[in-house]
Amino acid sequence: MAKVYTGKDGVLRVNDVDQLKVTTWSLQAEVDMLETTTLADDDRSYVPGVRSFSGSATLLYYQDNASRNDAATLIKAVATTGTQSTTPIALTLRLRDGASFKDIKLNAFVSSASYGANVGEVVSAQISFRGTGALTTVTI
């Protein structure tokens, strides 16, 4: 029987720790196309160039019994990126299938974060990240 994945199967891990209150995550991959067309050509031609990875996630802003707030940790990562910290975070975008996992792992810097409060809604934080280097694991 075929397995259909839903949002309930998704997990976001930061530095090998599950982020428990994530509502969405996404990853975009891009390859720059380098033009190889010459003056005598009638049609444009290209070769693949440099790859890049970026993505985003939405986390609920909350406080658990251990005084841990995953969204706050990622928001603080923006303040240290490029100034105090030159170490990327290890991200895992995971789909659970029972006891097995389909993972995409990459090292990334949090490039932006925002959060705010709205009447009638749970406070959430939106995080954007930019990968550095190649994907470290792809088991999808």
Secondary structure by P-SEA (a helix, b strand, c coil): cbbbbccccbbbbccccccccccccbbbbbbbbbbcccccccbbbbbbcbbbbbbbbbbbbccccccccaaaaaaaaaaaccccccbbbbbbbbbbccccccbbbbbbccccccccccccccbbbbbbbbbccccccccc
